Amino acid sequence: MQKKRIDSVDVAGKRVFVRVDFNVPMEGGVIGDDRRIKASLPTIRSVLSRGGRAVLASHLGRPEGKGFEAEYSLAPVARRLAELLGADAPHGVAFPSGDCGDDASRAAVAAMPERGVVLLENLRFAKGEKKGDAAFAGTLAGLCDIYVNDAFGTSHRADASMYALPMAMRAQGKPCASGFLLAAELEYLIGRIASAQRPFLAILGGAKVSDKILAIENLLAKVDRLIIGGAMAYTFLRAQGVSTGASLVEADRVGLAAEILAKAKARGCEILLPVDHACGREFKAGTETTTAVGAIPDGWMGLDIGPATRAAFGAAVRSSRTVVWNGPMGVFEMPPFDAGTRAVADAVVDATAAGATTIAGGGDTAAAVEEFGLAARLSHVSTGGGASLEVLEGKHLVCLDAIDDAR
């Protein structure tokens, strides 16, 4: 899926509305992780270096559209963005407080010099954003000459700034393009998967089968092997008659897990499940631990894959030419139950070094590889949790319809 990219659009002297994803973790006004801000920099710099004016807009958190809420203000993001852009933004980053479509915001945009940057306040302070309101989109359209979607993480939501705004601009004959971040996400999550080299392996983890069922069913028809780890693996083991002790099991999904195993066998897709487990007495740091082979004893809960499983999963990863990974293998935030996720991450790095295309989904998977310091050694780490999962589920991201096709 190829879309017009911002570097193919003449931006000189133009106001370029860039929908970014600055939904960063923040506590007490302090940014906990600025990866998403950094990921937007190539697109912003492309606009500025070619004489454009960048009007940036994002949401943060989940305000209810009732106006300003201090805990969700983008003011700390504006300060961090100014630091990161440095001399690339010679006029700094203007940040008009208040509603992103009010008089102050319009005045700040109107006063922008060449290579100017304005970051609007949180889009979700306006009630029309989450409603996809056309009138609110029309207000935003009046601020700019060009629209850019560089917010993959929100591209599965038909919010006003994601869908109604670019559609309104297209109706006015104004160009709508993708940013570099969105283009990379589409290249890997759609393009590289569609043309995957084999053996093609998918790794799915996380807590619940119900969270990943659509992705599993979609991937069964595409991959040669499917690794299932995390707590969701215990539901599959229960479906095979394996005792799982006190592990998290979705009892109402055991039958569904059995159906999936049968479908995989019929389609020639090999499913790999844990053969041993790192267990704890309780779900808390410092709990008593043991390793269980096969069945998990009563009173113990599986919290990570065991050493034999790490070796088996690692060998499968290293022998693959395309690897897609979404979800941790255990409670990676709580050592020693991070060992399985770390072992898989190391194997994915090795596969990448051997020439495989490796793609890690957003959310916990991205957080894990970042925590391990390995993100730069994978082919692609997605910035979108829900959006990347919906792509793996085979769903169409409606916001992409609003961007001009490449030509």
Secondary structure, DSSP 8 states (H G I E B T S, - for coil): --B-BGGGS--TT-EEEEE------EETTEES--HHHHHHHHHHHHHHHTT-EEEEE---S---SSS--GGG-SHHHHHHHHHHHGGGSTT-EE---S-TTSHHHHHHHHT--TT-EEE---GGGSHHHHTT-HHHHHHHHTT-SEEEE--GGGTTS--IIIIIHHHHHHHTT--EEE-HHHHHHHIIIIIIHHT--SSEEEEE-SS-HHHHHHHHHHHHTT-SEEEE-STHHHHHHHHTT--BTTS---GGGHHHHHHHHHHHHHHT-EEE--SEEEEESSSSTT--EEEEESSB-TT-EEEEE-HHHHHHHHHHHHT-SEEEEES-SS-TTSTTTTHHHHHHHHHHHHHHHTT-EEEE-STHHHHHHHHTT-GGGSSEE-S-HHHHHHHHTT---GGGGGS-B--
